[in-house]
Amino acid sequence: MIRNSNNTMLPILGITAYSGTGKTTLLKQMIPLLRQQNIRVGLIKHTHHNMDVDQPGKDSYELRKAGANQTLVASQQRWALMTETPDLPQLDLYYLASRFDADSLDLILVEGFKQEPIPKIALYRDGLNHSIDEILDPYVIAIASDITLATPLPQLDINQPDKVTTFIAEWLYQ
């Protein structure tokens, strides 16, 4: 959690699963449903790929490649800050979360960072050749799956994003 200017905590909730389970698909369905409930959502997505949000040939890309450690690209509709981090030993989820404007959010959802000690919803699909036990840790608060599992944790239907969203809203405001 991070604090906003009112010194209240901004909750962080992880969505964790094996590759191919549908994390991004579920998040794309849930975020509009959360917004309908007036829950303002920030998102951190971890990737193992060498990603670049800018495009070769664009001025911002060329200026960043010229050696700027940070590049902020802004328009009336949005802005993005790109920071070069080649010397960091590993990503720090709490540092990344602290970059958000906590006053404009109610919740930060995290896709990836499955080893972090944050509350999580584990996603599981039958037939992925993995055991659910491999992704469970003490921080998992619920499981969203396409099958019924033998667990004391709350179980949600991964194919009903509205039910997962309701669970998140209830968790958020408990």
Helices and strands as residue ranges (DSSP letters): E 2-3, E 9-10, E 12-16, H 23-36, E 41-45, H 59-65, E 70-74, E 79-83, H 93-98, G 102-104, E 107-111, E 120-124, G 132-134, E 140-145, E 155-157, H 161-172
